[in-house]
């Protein structure tokens, strides 16, 4: 008789599955094993987007919500306590110009189309398209984003003067379909001064003229429709145009226009068009937005600052002599440092702005660190990657951390903008994504190891009413990290890795269960020649104890 994987060595995996199964239900009914009833973090520092800080907090997540957020609170008996001590909790990061797969159909150029009278799609007027209708990503595609602490993003249409309408997505881990990621199906119309390829409008002058004519035609169509609705006598029924309908929506203020513009003169052109036709602009890119910061602040025009800052090639920022530069290096230094200081100048002028990855090209925290280095306060930087982008995307509640609120936040092993700080856990609506293990930075991190686990141990894993005793051998390095191996006749051989911080231990057993690799992660404490704790695997929870074999110390 075969077990869960048809192999005797999978007995431990079978026991874990039994431990996690619900009474009366077959294991085969689960596509994925159920998560624990609750998760708990203890002694964390919670930093809110407005700068408020709570220390020594116990945080419990249950049913997708924050059940407990209070200093000194008890951990529920059924909660899985996540590994790590003195961790930091921040609002989830929001990338207002993020990246996800979007499968728009290719625009085809009909045979015989002439450049001066090409079809509208070739000219670039595709305002009717919606990213939400063509999104091809699912929850599992967002794992890398969640590991960086990014919980939501704006996904934009690109490539033409009116490429389509952007969507806001929430990187829900359990989203099996693209539409389950959607947080807001339409957050704005994406526009730019990009000309058509091999067709009118190809030049900047022609593009601006085309945009103005499109808005004029859209408004005219709206007037005809209104006249027909008042009195249809003598009037042919008006035709409906999906692109013009979208242009009228932005003029009416239904949603903003995300307008790509980097140079100051292009930003002024956007503001002029907005004044002429009445739409609400949001500047995307904005490398030279600091040059027109006064105008942007007076008009309350937000900026999505591209965090993929220019990278120096002629200028070496680390060179000792920054005074006697070659002309090319001096010019580049001026331009690059202006881009790095752009967020600080916008903040000083009172411009509302977010820092973005520029479509997935930059890391949000790295970009924010550079802006901080060039004058932006940490408080403003935190807002620029949490609350401001969330508000601009119509997701104002996403960055809120509080009792009885949706459990969406990121857990780190240090202050968010410190070099070397890692993302350990990211929660999105209660779904957990694990990042780097707490204590893994700087060769182990955390407190110095108070114990040495090197030597031979009997490691007992209990799951599903069964106990499995492993013969284990560990070798601990000076920084507290350790590696080793473990073996059990039923469960097979496993490799072991982990770290010790103070008296706390974390370890991972990786074993082969009938051809399938399974990882058991656990944390606990070490007292002399014994250890104990609990953990989880893809198939359920378990507890463990360990005792050093006589003469097993090194």
matplotlib code that plots the C-alpha trace (Angstrom):
import matplotlib.pyplot as plt

x = [0.0, 1.4, 1.3, 0.6, 3.4, 3.7, 6.9, 7.6, 10.0, 7.1, 5.6, 6.4, 4.8, 1.7, 1.6, 1.8, -1.0, -3.1, -2.4, -3.6, -6.7, -10.2, -12.4, -14.7, -13.0, -10.8, -7.3, -7.7, -10.3, -7.5, -5.7, -3.4, -3.1, -5.1, -3.1, -3.1, -6.0, -4.0, -0.5, 1.3, 4.2, 5.5, 7.6, 7.3, 7.6, 4.7, 5.4, 2.3, 2.4, 1.8, 4.9, 3.2, 5.2, 4.1, 6.7, 6.7, 3.5, 1.9, 0.2, -2.2, -3.8, -6.9, -9.4, -7.6, -7.9, -5.7, -7.3, -4.8, -2.5, -1.4, 1.7, 2.1, -1.0, -1.0, -0.5, -3.6, -3.0, -4.0, -1.8, 1.4, 4.0, 6.2, 10.0, 11.8, 12.2, 12.2, 10.9, 9.4, 6.0, 5.2, 2.3, 2.6, 4.4, 2.4, 4.0, 1.9, 3.7, 4.3, 4.6, 2.4, 1.8, -0.9, -1.8, -3.3, -4.0, -1.4, -2.4, -2.4, -1.8, -4.2, -2.7, -2.9, -3.1, -1.6, 0.5, -1.5, -4.8, -4.0, -6.7, -7.1, -5.5, -2.4, -2.4, -2.4, -5.9, -6.8, -8.5, -11.2, -8.9, -8.7, -5.8, -8.3, -9.7, -6.3, -4.4, -2.7, -1.1, -2.4, -1.5, 1.5, 3.1, 3.3, 5.5, 8.6, 6.8, 5.5, 9.0, 10.0, 7.1, 5.0, 1.3, -0.4, 0.4, -0.8, -0.6, -0.6, -1.1, 1.9, 3.1, 0.9, -0.6, -3.7, -2.8, -5.8, -7.0, -4.9, -5.9, -5.0, -4.2, -3.7, -1.1, -3.4, -1.4, -4.5, -5.7, -6.3, -7.5, -6.4, -9.6, -9.1, -6.1, -8.2, -8.5, -9.9, -10.7, -10.2, -7.9, -7.2, -6.4, -2.8, -1.5, 1.8, 3.3, 4.5, 3.9, 2.8, 5.3, 5.3, 2.0, 0.4, 0.9, 4.6, 6.1, 5.5, 3.7, 1.4, 0.7, -0.3, -2.6, -4.1, -4.8, -6.5, -8.6, -9.6, -10.9, -12.7, -14.3, -15.3, -16.9, -18.7, -20.1, -21.3, -23.2, -24.8, -25.9, -27.3, -29.2, -30.7, -31.7, -33.6, -35.4, -34.7, -36.8, -34.9, -31.7, -30.1, -29.4, -25.8, -23.2, -21.4, -17.6, -15.8, -12.6, -14.5, -16.7, -13.5, -12.2, -15.5, -15.3, -11.9, -13.2, -16.1, -13.7, -14.6, -10.9, -7.6, -5.2, -1.8, 0.3, 3.9, 6.3, 9.8, 11.1, 9.9, 8.6, 6.6, 5.1, 4.0, 2.4, 0.4, -0.8, -1.8, -3.9, -5.5, -6.4, -7.8, -10.0, -10.5, -9.1, -7.2, -3.5, -1.1, 2.5, 4.2, 8.0, 8.5, 12.3, 12.4, 9.2, 11.2, 11.6, 7.9, 7.2, 5.4, 2.9, 2.3, 1.7, -0.7, -2.7, -2.5, -1.1, 0.5, 3.6, 4.6, 8.4, 10.2, 12.5, 14.6, 16.9, 19.5, 22.7, 26.0, 28.4, 30.8, 30.7, 31.9, 30.0, 32.7, 35.6, 37.5, 37.9, 34.4, 35.6, 37.8, 35.6, 35.7, 32.8, 30.8, 31.1, 30.2, 27.1, 26.1, 26.7, 24.4, 21.6, 21.8, 22.0, 19.0, 17.0, 18.1, 17.0, 13.8, 11.6, 13.0, 12.4, 8.8, 8.2, 9.6, 7.3, 4.3, 3.8, 2.0, 4.1, 4.8, 8.0, 7.6, 9.6, 9.1, 7.2, 9.2, 12.7, 13.7, 13.4, 11.1, 13.2, 16.4, 14.9, 13.5, 17.0, 18.6, 15.9, 16.6, 20.3, 19.6, 17.4, 14.0, 12.9, 12.2, 8.6, 8.0, 9.7, 7.5, 4.4, 5.7, 5.8, 2.7, -0.2, 0.2, 0.3, -2.5, -4.7, -3.9, -4.8, -8.1, -6.9, -6.7, -7.2, -4.4, -1.6, -3.5, -2.4, -4.8, -7.0, -10.0, -8.5, -7.5, -4.2, -2.0, 1.5, 5.1, 7.5, 11.2, 14.2, 15.1, 14.1, 12.7, 15.3, 18.4, 20.9, 20.7, 17.2, 15.3, 11.7, 10.8, 7.1, 4.5, 0.8, -1.8, -5.4, -4.2, -2.3, 1.3, 4.4, 7.7, 10.8, 14.2, 14.5, 14.8, 18.4, 19.7, 21.3, 24.9, 25.9, 23.2, 22.2, 20.4, 21.8, 25.0, 24.5, 24.3, 24.5, 26.4, 24.4, 27.4, 27.4, 25.2, 21.5, 18.3, 15.7, 12.1, 9.4, 5.7, 2.9, -0.5, -0.1, 3.2, 6.7, 9.8, 13.2, 16.0, 19.7, 21.1, 24.5, 25.0, 28.1, 27.7, 29.7, 30.9, 28.1, 25.4, 24.5, 24.7, 24.3, 24.0, 22.1, 19.4, 18.2, 15.1, 14.4, 10.8, 11.2, 14.5, 17.6, 17.3, 19.7, 19.5, 20.3, 19.5, 20.8, 21.0, 20.4, 20.7, 18.8, 16.5, 16.9, 15.5, 16.0, 14.9, 14.8, 14.8, 13.8, 13.0, 9.5, 9.0, 10.6, 9.0, 11.1, 9.5, 10.8, 10.0, 10.7, 10.7, 11.7, 12.2, 14.6, 17.7, 18.4, 21.7, 21.5, 17.8, 15.7, 12.0, 9.7, 7.1, 7.0, 5.1, 5.4, 3.4, 1.3, 0.7, 2.1, 4.3, 6.2, 9.8, 12.1, 15.8, 18.3, 22.0, 23.4, 25.7, 29.2, 27.7, 29.0, 31.8]
y = [0.0, 3.4, 6.5, 10.1, 10.2, 6.4, 6.2, 5.0, 7.8, 10.3, 9.3, 12.6, 14.5, 12.3, 13.0, 16.7, 16.5, 14.6, 17.2, 20.0, 18.2, 19.3, 16.5, 14.9, 16.3, 14.5, 15.9, 15.8, 18.6, 21.1, 22.6, 24.2, 23.3, 25.6, 28.3, 28.3, 29.9, 32.9, 34.4, 36.3, 38.7, 39.8, 42.7, 44.6, 48.3, 49.5, 52.6, 54.2, 56.2, 59.4, 58.8, 57.5, 54.7, 52.0, 49.8, 46.4, 45.5, 42.1, 41.8, 39.0, 38.3, 36.3, 35.9, 38.4, 41.1, 42.5, 41.0, 42.4, 45.4, 46.1, 46.2, 43.2, 41.3, 37.6, 35.3, 33.1, 29.4, 28.6, 31.3, 30.4, 32.7, 33.9, 33.8, 37.0, 39.4, 43.2, 43.4, 46.5, 46.7, 49.3, 50.0, 47.9, 49.7, 50.9, 51.4, 53.9, 53.0, 49.3, 46.3, 43.3, 41.4, 43.0, 41.3, 44.0, 42.8, 44.0, 47.0, 46.0, 48.4, 47.6, 47.0, 50.2, 52.5, 55.9, 57.7, 60.9, 59.1, 56.0, 54.2, 55.8, 52.8, 53.2, 57.0, 56.1, 57.0, 53.9, 55.6, 52.9, 50.2, 49.1, 47.5, 45.6, 43.8, 42.6, 41.9, 38.5, 38.3, 36.3, 36.2, 33.9, 36.4, 39.0, 36.9, 38.9, 42.1, 41.0, 39.8, 43.5, 44.7, 45.9, 45.2, 47.2, 48.9, 51.0, 49.2, 51.6, 51.4, 52.6, 53.1, 55.8, 59.2, 57.8, 54.2, 53.2, 53.4, 52.3, 49.9, 49.6, 46.1, 44.5, 41.7, 39.2, 35.9, 33.8, 35.5, 32.7, 34.9, 38.4, 40.1, 38.9, 41.3, 44.3, 47.0, 49.7, 48.8, 52.4, 54.9, 57.2, 57.7, 57.2, 59.8, 61.0, 63.1, 60.0, 60.1, 57.3, 55.2, 55.9, 57.8, 61.0, 62.4, 61.8, 65.0, 66.7, 69.6, 67.2, 65.1, 68.2, 69.3, 65.8, 65.7, 69.1, 68.0, 64.8, 66.6, 69.1, 66.3, 64.5, 67.6, 68.2, 64.7, 65.2, 68.4, 66.5, 63.7, 66.2, 68.0, 64.8, 63.8, 67.1, 67.0, 64.3, 66.0, 66.6, 64.9, 61.7, 59.4, 60.2, 57.4, 56.4, 56.6, 54.7, 56.8, 60.1, 58.9, 58.4, 61.8, 63.3, 61.4, 62.9, 66.4, 65.8, 64.9, 61.2, 60.3, 62.0, 61.8, 60.2, 62.2, 61.1, 64.1, 64.5, 67.8, 71.1, 72.4, 69.2, 69.5, 73.1, 71.8, 69.3, 72.0, 74.1, 71.3, 70.7, 74.3, 74.4, 71.2, 70.9, 67.5, 66.7, 65.9, 63.7, 64.0, 60.7, 60.6, 64.3, 64.3, 68.1, 68.7, 70.7, 73.4, 74.0, 73.0, 76.4, 75.9, 72.3, 73.2, 76.1, 73.8, 70.8, 68.6, 65.4, 63.9, 60.2, 60.6, 57.9, 56.2, 54.8, 57.8, 58.6, 56.6, 58.4, 57.3, 60.2, 61.3, 59.2, 60.1, 58.4, 60.3, 62.4, 65.4, 66.8, 70.3, 69.8, 67.7, 67.4, 69.4, 66.3, 64.9, 68.3, 68.5, 65.0, 65.6, 68.6, 66.7, 63.5, 65.3, 67.4, 64.2, 62.8, 66.0, 66.3, 64.7, 66.9, 70.1, 69.0, 68.4, 71.8, 73.4, 71.6, 69.4, 66.1, 63.3, 59.5, 57.7, 54.8, 52.0, 53.5, 50.4, 47.9, 49.3, 50.4, 49.3, 51.6, 51.6, 52.2, 55.1, 56.6, 56.2, 58.1, 60.9, 60.9, 61.2, 64.3, 66.1, 64.4, 63.6, 60.0, 60.9, 62.4, 59.4, 56.9, 58.8, 58.8, 55.0, 54.3, 56.7, 59.1, 56.5, 54.6, 57.7, 58.5, 54.9, 55.0, 52.6, 54.9, 52.1, 49.8, 51.5, 51.7, 49.4, 49.1, 46.8, 45.5, 46.7, 44.5, 42.8, 44.4, 45.4, 44.6, 43.3, 44.1, 43.4, 47.1, 50.6, 50.7, 53.0, 51.6, 49.8, 46.1, 46.0, 43.0, 42.3, 39.2, 38.9, 40.7, 40.3, 41.2, 41.0, 38.3, 36.3, 35.7, 36.0, 35.1, 37.1, 36.8, 35.0, 37.2, 37.3, 36.5, 39.8, 40.7, 37.1, 36.3, 39.6, 40.0, 39.4, 37.5, 33.7, 32.8, 29.1, 26.9, 24.1, 22.4, 18.7, 15.7, 15.9, 13.8, 16.1, 14.9, 16.2, 15.6, 15.9, 14.3, 12.3, 10.7, 11.4, 11.2, 11.1, 12.5, 11.8, 15.3, 16.9, 20.7, 22.9, 26.5, 29.5, 32.4, 34.6, 32.2, 30.6, 26.8, 24.0, 20.3, 17.1, 14.9, 11.4, 9.3, 5.8, 6.8, 10.5, 10.1, 12.4, 16.1, 19.0, 21.6, 25.3, 27.9, 30.6, 31.3, 34.7, 34.9, 31.8, 31.8, 29.4, 29.2, 26.2, 24.8, 21.0, 20.3, 16.7, 14.7, 13.2, 10.8, 13.1, 16.2, 18.7, 19.7, 22.4, 22.4, 25.8, 26.2, 28.5, 28.0, 28.4, 26.6, 26.0, 24.2, 20.8, 21.0, 22.9, 23.2, 25.1, 24.9, 25.4, 24.9, 23.2, 23.3, 20.5, 21.7, 22.6, 20.6, 20.9, 19.9, 19.1, 18.4, 17.0, 16.9, 13.4, 12.5, 13.5, 15.3, 18.8, 20.3]
z = [0.0, -1.0, 1.1, 0.0, -2.6, -3.2, -1.2, 2.3, 3.0, 2.7, 6.0, 7.7, 4.9, 5.2, 9.0, 8.3, 5.9, 8.4, 11.1, 8.8, 7.4, 8.5, 10.0, 7.5, 4.5, 2.1, 1.6, -2.2, -1.8, -1.1, -4.0, -1.4, 2.2, 4.5, 6.4, 10.2, 12.0, 12.9, 12.6, 15.4, 15.7, 19.0, 20.2, 16.9, 16.2, 14.2, 12.1, 10.5, 7.3, 9.2, 11.3, 14.5, 16.1, 18.5, 20.2, 21.9, 20.0, 19.6, 16.2, 15.4, 12.0, 11.7, 8.9, 6.8, 9.5, 12.2, 15.3, 17.8, 17.7, 21.3, 23.3, 25.7, 24.4, 24.7, 21.6, 21.0, 21.5, 17.9, 16.3, 14.4, 15.9, 13.1, 13.5, 14.5, 17.4, 17.4, 13.9, 12.2, 10.7, 8.0, 5.6, 2.4, -0.4, -3.4, -6.8, -8.7, -12.0, -11.5, -13.8, -14.6, -17.8, -20.0, -23.3, -25.5, -29.1, -31.6, -33.6, -37.3, -40.2, -43.0, -46.5, -48.5, -45.5, -46.3, -43.7, -43.8, -43.2, -41.2, -39.1, -35.7, -33.9, -35.9, -35.1, -31.4, -30.2, -28.2, -25.2, -25.1, -24.1, -20.5, -18.8, -16.6, -19.6, -20.8, -17.6, -17.8, -14.3, -11.3, -7.7, -8.1, -10.6, -7.8, -5.5, -6.4, -5.8, -2.4, -1.4, -1.9, 0.2, -2.7, -2.1, -4.8, -8.1, -10.9, -14.2, -17.2, -20.9, -22.9, -26.4, -28.0, -27.5, -25.8, -25.0, -22.8, -19.3, -16.3, -13.6, -9.9, -8.8, -5.3, -5.3, -3.5, -3.2, -3.7, -6.9, -9.3, -12.1, -13.4, -12.4, -8.8, -8.6, -9.7, -7.0, -9.3, -12.9, -14.2, -12.4, -15.3, -19.0, -20.1, -22.5, -23.9, -26.7, -28.4, -32.2, -34.5, -36.4, -40.1, -39.9, -38.9, -36.3, -36.1, -34.9, -31.5, -33.2, -35.0, -31.9, -30.0, -32.8, -33.0, -29.3, -29.4, -32.4, -30.7, -27.6, -29.9, -31.8, -28.6, -27.2, -30.5, -30.5, -26.9, -28.0, -30.8, -28.5, -26.0, -28.8, -30.1, -26.5, -26.1, -29.5, -32.1, -34.8, -38.0, -36.6, -37.6, -34.6, -33.4, -33.6, -30.4, -30.5, -27.6, -27.7, -27.7, -24.9, -22.8, -23.6, -22.5, -19.3, -18.4, -19.3, -17.0, -14.2, -13.9, -13.6, -14.3, -17.2, -16.4, -18.8, -19.4, -19.5, -18.2, -19.6, -18.0, -21.4, -22.0, -18.5, -19.3, -22.5, -20.4, -18.1, -21.1, -22.6, -19.2, -18.9, -22.4, -22.1, -18.4, -17.5, -14.3, -15.1, -13.2, -14.5, -15.0, -15.0, -14.2, -14.2, -14.5, -12.5, -10.0, -12.6, -12.7, -9.0, -8.3, -11.1, -10.1, -6.5, -7.3, -9.6, -7.2, -10.0, -8.6, -10.0, -10.3, -10.0, -11.9, -9.4, -12.3, -12.0, -14.7, -14.2, -14.6, -17.3, -17.8, -14.1, -11.2, -8.1, -5.9, -7.4, -4.7, -6.9, -7.8, -8.5, -11.6, -13.8, -17.6, -19.2, -20.2, -16.6, -15.1, -17.3, -16.4, -12.7, -12.8, -14.6, -12.4, -9.1, -10.2, -10.8, -7.4, -5.6, -7.6, -4.9, -2.2, -4.2, -5.0, -1.3, -0.4, -2.9, -1.6, -4.7, -4.1, -5.4, -5.4, -6.1, -8.5, -10.0, -13.5, -14.8, -12.8, -13.6, -10.2, -6.6, -4.6, -1.4, -3.3, -5.1, -1.9, -0.2, -3.0, -2.7, 1.1, 0.4, -1.6, 0.9, 1.2, 4.7, 5.7, 6.6, 3.1, 1.5, 3.4, 2.2, -1.3, -1.5, 0.6, 1.2, -1.7, -4.5, -2.8, -2.8, -6.4, -7.4, -5.5, -2.8, 0.3, 2.8, 1.6, 3.6, 6.9, 9.7, 12.6, 14.7, 12.7, 9.5, 6.6, 7.3, 4.5, 5.7, 5.4, 8.2, 8.1, 10.3, 10.7, 9.8, 6.2, 4.7, 6.4, 4.1, 4.7, 6.0, 4.6, 4.0, 6.1, 5.7, 3.5, 4.3, 1.6, 2.9, 5.3, 2.8, 3.8, 1.5, 3.2, 2.3, 3.7, 7.0, 10.1, 11.3, 7.8, 7.1, 7.7, 8.2, 10.6, 12.2, 15.4, 18.9, 19.2, 19.7, 23.4, 22.6, 20.2, 18.6, 16.9, 17.4, 17.3, 18.2, 18.3, 16.7, 17.2, 14.9, 16.0, 13.5, 13.1, 16.3, 15.0, 16.1, 13.9, 15.5, 13.3, 13.9, 13.2, 13.1, 13.1, 12.5, 13.7, 12.4, 14.5, 13.1, 14.5, 11.2, 11.0, 8.5, 8.9, 8.0, 9.5, 8.8, 9.7, 8.3, 7.4, 6.4, 4.7, 4.6, 5.0, 4.8, 7.5, 7.7, 10.2, 12.6, 16.3, 17.8, 21.6, 22.7, 19.7, 16.9, 13.4, 11.1, 7.8, 7.0, 3.3, 2.4, -0.6, -0.4, -3.2, -5.7, -4.3, -2.4, 0.9, 3.3, 7.0, 8.6, 12.4, 15.2, 18.9, 21.8, 23.0, 26.7, 27.4, 25.7, 24.7, 22.2, 21.4, 19.1, 16.3, 12.6, 9.4, 6.1, 2.8, 4.3, 7.9, 11.2, 13.5, 16.8, 17.5, 20.4, 20.4, 22.8, 22.4, 22.2, 25.1, 24.1, 21.1, 21.9, 19.9]

ax = plt.figure().add_subplot(projection="3d")
ax.plot(x, y, z, "-o")
ax.set_aspect("equal")
plt.show()
